[in-house]
Each structure stands twice: as structure tokens, then as C-alpha cells.
Amino acid sequence: MAKMGRPKSEKPKSNKVSVRFDEEEYERLKQFAVRNHKTLTEAVREGVGLLLSSEDMEDE
């Protein structure tokens, strides 16, 4: 019988980060996500990616 279920990810996301926002920050993040057709998680990941890439640029 063939295996059933979701295929395994090549890069599983097993690390979890918790962040607390005040109401204004949270609303701004939600508005950004809606305007850009992203989930809150995608928006946060994109922001972290931008921070890390700008840091990499400074190191060069």
C-alpha cells in the first residue's frame, strides 16, 4: 500500500518564535499583510529577511 498524507518538507520549520505587539503595531502589520495579499506569518518572515539581508550588506 502506498504512503498516505502530506509529503515531508525539504526544510521543515521546527523552530518557533513568539512576539508580542501592542494594538497599533498589530493593526499596522495586519493592514500591511492585507494590502500585500500575505499572511501575518509571511509578512513577519519577509521583514526578518529584509533585516538580515541589510545586515549582510553592511558586513561587505
C-alpha positions as CSV (number, residue, x, y, z in Angstrom):
1,M,0.0,0.0,0.0
2,A,1.3,3.5,-0.9
3,K,2.2,6.0,1.8
4,M,-0.6,8.5,2.6
5,G,-0.5,12.0,4.0
6,R,1.4,15.2,3.4
7,P,4.9,14.8,1.8
8,K,7.8,15.6,4.0
9,S,9.3,19.2,3.6
10,E,12.9,19.6,2.5
11,K,13.3,22.4,5.0
12,P,10.8,21.8,7.9
13,K,10.0,24.8,10.1
14,S,10.5,23.3,13.5
15,N,11.7,26.4,15.4
16,K,9.1,28.7,16.9
17,V,9.3,32.4,17.8
18,S,6.7,34.3,19.8
19,V,6.4,38.0,19.5
20,R,4.1,40.4,21.3
21,F,2.8,43.6,19.6
22,D,0.8,46.5,21.0
23,E,-2.5,47.2,19.4
24,E,-1.1,49.8,17.0
25,E,1.8,47.6,15.8
26,Y,-0.5,44.7,15.3
27,E,-3.0,46.7,13.3
28,R,-0.3,48.1,11.1
29,L,1.1,44.6,10.5
30,K,-2.4,43.3,9.6
31,Q,-3.0,46.2,7.2
32,F,0.3,45.5,5.5
33,A,-0.5,41.8,5.2
34,V,-3.9,42.5,3.7
35,R,-2.6,45.2,1.2
36,N,0.1,42.8,0.1
37,H,-2.0,39.6,0.0
38,K,0.1,37.9,2.6
39,T,-0.5,36.1,5.9
40,L,0.8,37.6,9.1
41,T,3.5,34.9,9.1
42,E,4.6,35.7,5.6
43,A,4.8,39.4,6.4
44,V,6.9,38.8,9.5
45,R,9.2,36.4,7.7
46,E,9.6,39.0,4.9
47,G,10.5,41.7,7.4
48,V,13.1,39.5,9.2
49,G,14.5,38.6,5.8
50,L,14.9,42.3,4.9
51,L,16.6,43.0,8.3
52,L,19.1,40.1,7.8
53,S,19.9,41.0,4.2
54,S,20.5,44.6,5.1
55,E,22.9,43.4,7.9
56,D,24.7,41.2,5.3
57,M,25.1,44.2,3.0
58,E,26.6,46.3,5.9
59,D,29.2,43.5,6.5
60,E,30.5,43.6,2.9
